[in-house]
Structures are given as C-alpha cells and as structure tokens.
Amino acid sequence: MAGKKQFDMDTALDAAMLQFWRDGYADTSLDDLSRATGLNRSSLYSSFGNKDKLFLRCLDRYAARYGEKYDAALACAASEPVAAIRAFFDVTLDRIADPGLPDGCLIAQSAIALPVLKPSVAAHTEQALGFQLRRLRTALKAGRLTDRDAETFAVHTAAVNQSLAVMSRAGASPAQLRAIVGVTVDALSQAVRGIRP
C-alpha cells in the first residue's frame, strides 16, 4: 500500500524483546521501544497493542525460542538423565556467553520484578516459570528417578538455572557459572547411581 511504512514483524518483536531483556519491563518506556524497533508510537500500538501486550508477546517469543533448545537438550533424559541436565545447563551457559545478547534471562528478571508487575503480566511470567519446571520434572521422571527425587531435582535445577542468569548479571565469570552447574550435575549423578544397577 502506497505511503504506508512496511516493517518486518519478527525483526520488530526481536528488537522489543532485547529491549525488555536489557532494561526490564518496568524500566522500558514506549520511547525506548520506539527507538529499539524503529516504529513510532502509533505503529507500535496498531501493530502490538499496549506495552503489556507487546511484553507478553516478547515473553512468549523468548520462552518458545529457548524452550525448543531446552527440549532438545533434555531429549536423551530417559537413557542419560545426567547428560540431559548438563545439556540443559549448556543451553543457558551458551546464551549467557553470547556477546550479542543481554546478560541474564528475560524470564528471571521478570520473575524478580513480580511484586511490581501488573497482575496479567505477573501471571504470564509465573506460567513461563511453571513450563520450565514441568519440562524438567517430565525429563527427570523419564530418567527413572522417583517422583520425589524428580520433583526435588526439577525444582533445584530450575532454581539454579534462574540463578545463573542473576549471577551472570552480577559479573560472575564463566568458570564460576560452570562450577555452580557442576554441583547440581554431581548431585544428580550420585542420585542416579543410587537407583541404577
């Protein structure tokens, strides 16, 4: 259509996602989003709705993008649960090490901000955390851990995974992050040895 500026929706969503990821939901303004996406306010509203709706789309985009990688990493959990959890953490460590991405994790920093988020945004963030926990629980049960151990390690692994994002933002080195992961992987390895002949 003549006179109408065309833009790529995926590119704009990625730019908005990175903006929210860098500065957090509360500290990202519509002007920030406009600068990041190259869209004026009216284009942002007409394309994505308000800031809340855009953030939720970005959160879903982030969760889907990394969720696929986590699912692939955990695919071998039935036969190799320790290797699967190590691969799960590798997804996070690779993301943290990528110089083209902001430090931390969009879901982790959104979870930290839960008390100040609007209820719909807070609920969506809690859902994203819940998906991660269910993904881990399912994988660990497939690895023949007892229901109790699968639940314990799923909660622990999810907590460590989120803490890696926080620690990376606080300046922890790659070696320190790998050492944190190593404690969890070693504990899981001992638990698995205890249930397998």
C-alpha positions as CSV (number, residue, x, y, z in Angstrom):
1,M,0.0,0.0,0.0
2,A,1.5,3.3,-1.1
3,G,2.5,5.7,1.7
4,K,2.4,3.1,4.4
5,K,5.7,2.1,6.0
6,Q,6.4,-1.6,5.9
7,F,8.3,-3.4,8.5
8,D,9.2,-7.0,9.4
9,M,7.1,-8.1,12.5
10,D,9.7,-10.7,13.6
11,T,12.5,-8.2,13.5
12,A,10.5,-5.7,15.5
13,L,9.5,-8.3,18.1
14,D,13.1,-9.4,18.4
15,A,14.2,-5.8,18.9
16,A,11.5,-5.2,21.5
17,M,12.4,-8.5,23.3
18,L,16.0,-7.4,23.5
19,Q,15.0,-4.0,24.9
20,F,12.8,-5.6,27.6
21,W,15.6,-8.1,28.3
22,R,18.2,-5.4,28.7
23,D,16.2,-3.0,30.9
24,G,13.3,-5.0,32.3
25,Y,9.6,-4.4,31.9
26,A,9.3,-1.6,34.4
27,D,12.3,0.4,33.1
28,T,11.4,0.1,29.4
29,S,9.4,3.0,28.1
30,L,7.4,3.3,24.9
31,D,10.1,5.7,23.7
32,D,12.7,3.0,24.4
33,L,10.6,0.5,22.4
34,S,10.1,3.0,19.6
35,R,13.9,3.6,19.3
36,A,14.6,-0.2,19.5
37,T,12.1,-1.2,16.9
38,G,12.3,1.9,14.7
39,L,8.5,2.2,14.9
40,N,6.7,5.3,16.1
41,R,4.2,5.1,19.0
42,S,1.1,4.8,16.8
43,S,2.7,2.0,14.8
44,L,3.6,0.2,18.0
45,Y,0.0,0.5,19.2
46,S,-1.6,-0.5,15.9
47,S,0.8,-3.5,15.5
48,F,1.2,-4.8,19.0
49,G,-1.3,-3.1,21.3
50,N,-0.2,-1.5,24.5
51,K,3.1,-2.1,26.3
52,D,1.7,-5.0,28.3
53,K,0.6,-6.9,25.2
54,L,3.9,-6.3,23.5
55,F,5.8,-7.5,26.6
56,L,3.7,-10.7,26.7
57,R,4.4,-11.4,23.1
58,C,8.1,-10.9,23.7
59,L,8.0,-13.2,26.8
60,D,6.2,-15.9,24.8
61,R,8.8,-15.5,22.0
62,Y,11.7,-15.8,24.4
63,A,10.1,-18.8,26.2
64,A,9.5,-20.6,22.8
65,R,12.9,-19.9,21.4
66,Y,14.8,-21.2,24.4
67,G,12.1,-23.8,25.2
68,E,12.8,-25.6,22.0
69,K,16.5,-25.6,22.8
70,Y,15.8,-26.9,26.3
71,D,13.5,-29.6,25.0
72,A,16.2,-30.8,22.5
73,A,18.8,-30.8,25.3
74,L,16.5,-33.0,27.5
75,A,15.5,-35.4,24.8
76,C,18.0,-38.0,26.0
77,A,16.8,-37.9,29.6
78,A,15.2,-41.4,29.6
79,S,18.6,-43.0,28.9
80,E,21.0,-40.4,30.1
81,P,19.4,-38.1,32.7
82,V,22.8,-36.6,33.9
83,A,23.9,-35.8,30.3
84,A,20.4,-34.3,29.6
85,I,20.7,-31.9,32.6
86,R,24.2,-31.0,31.7
87,A,23.0,-30.2,28.1
88,F,20.1,-28.3,29.6
89,F,22.5,-26.1,31.5
90,D,24.7,-25.7,28.4
91,V,21.8,-24.0,26.7
92,T,21.7,-21.4,29.4
93,L,25.5,-21.0,29.6
94,D,25.8,-20.7,25.8
95,R,23.1,-18.0,25.9
96,I,24.9,-16.1,28.7
97,A,28.2,-16.3,26.8
98,D,26.7,-14.9,23.6
99,P,28.1,-11.3,23.3
100,G,25.1,-10.4,21.0
101,L,22.6,-10.9,23.8
102,P,21.9,-9.1,27.0
103,D,23.2,-10.6,30.3
104,G,20.8,-12.7,32.3
105,C,17.4,-14.1,31.3
106,L,14.2,-12.3,30.4
107,I,12.1,-14.7,32.5
108,A,14.4,-14.5,35.5
109,Q,14.4,-10.7,35.6
110,S,10.7,-10.6,35.1
111,A,10.2,-13.0,38.0
112,I,12.3,-10.8,40.2
113,A,10.0,-7.9,39.3
114,L,6.8,-9.9,40.1
115,P,5.7,-7.7,43.0
116,V,5.6,-4.6,40.8
117,L,4.2,-6.2,37.6
118,K,0.6,-5.8,36.6
119,P,-1.4,-9.0,37.5
120,S,-1.8,-10.2,33.9
121,V,2.0,-9.8,33.3
122,A,2.9,-11.4,36.6
123,A,0.6,-14.4,35.9
124,H,2.2,-14.8,32.5
125,T,5.7,-14.7,34.0
126,E,4.7,-17.3,36.6
127,Q,3.3,-19.5,33.8
128,A,6.7,-19.3,31.9
129,L,8.5,-20.4,35.1
130,G,5.9,-23.2,35.5
131,F,6.6,-24.5,32.0
132,Q,10.3,-24.8,32.8
133,L,9.6,-26.7,36.0
134,R,7.2,-29.1,34.2
135,R,9.8,-29.7,31.4
136,L,12.4,-30.6,34.0
137,R,10.1,-32.8,36.0
138,T,9.0,-34.7,33.0
139,A,12.6,-35.3,31.8
140,L,13.7,-36.5,35.2
141,K,10.8,-38.8,35.7
142,A,11.7,-40.3,32.2
143,G,15.2,-40.8,33.6
144,R,13.6,-43.2,36.2
145,L,14.1,-41.0,39.2
146,T,11.4,-41.5,41.9
147,D,8.6,-39.0,41.8
148,R,10.1,-37.4,45.0
149,D,13.6,-37.1,43.5
150,A,12.4,-35.9,40.2
151,E,10.4,-33.2,41.9
152,T,13.3,-32.2,44.1
153,F,15.9,-32.1,41.3
154,A,13.4,-30.3,38.9
155,V,12.9,-27.5,41.5
156,H,16.6,-27.3,42.3
157,T,17.6,-27.3,38.6
158,A,15.1,-24.7,37.7
159,A,16.3,-22.5,40.7
160,V,20.0,-23.0,39.7
161,N,19.2,-22.2,36.1
162,Q,17.5,-18.9,37.1
163,S,20.3,-18.1,39.5
164,L,22.9,-18.4,36.6
165,A,21.1,-15.5,34.9
166,V,21.2,-13.4,38.0
167,M,24.9,-14.3,38.8
168,S,25.9,-13.5,35.2
169,R,24.3,-10.1,35.5
170,A,26.2,-9.6,38.7
171,G,29.5,-10.3,37.0
172,A,30.2,-14.0,37.7
173,S,32.8,-15.5,35.4
174,P,32.1,-18.4,33.0
175,A,34.2,-20.6,35.3
176,Q,32.2,-19.7,38.3
177,L,28.9,-20.4,36.5
178,R,30.2,-23.8,35.3
179,A,31.2,-24.6,38.9
180,I,27.7,-23.8,40.1
181,V,26.3,-26.1,37.4
182,G,28.8,-28.8,38.4
183,V,27.5,-29.0,41.9
184,T,24.0,-29.8,40.6
185,V,25.2,-32.2,38.0
186,D,27.3,-34.1,40.5
187,A,24.5,-34.4,43.0
188,L,22.2,-35.7,40.3
189,S,24.8,-38.2,39.1
190,Q,25.0,-39.6,42.7
191,A,21.2,-39.9,42.9
192,V,21.1,-41.7,39.5
193,R,23.9,-44.1,40.6
194,G,21.8,-44.9,43.7
195,I,18.8,-46.0,41.6
196,R,20.6,-47.9,38.8
197,P,22.3,-51.3,38.9
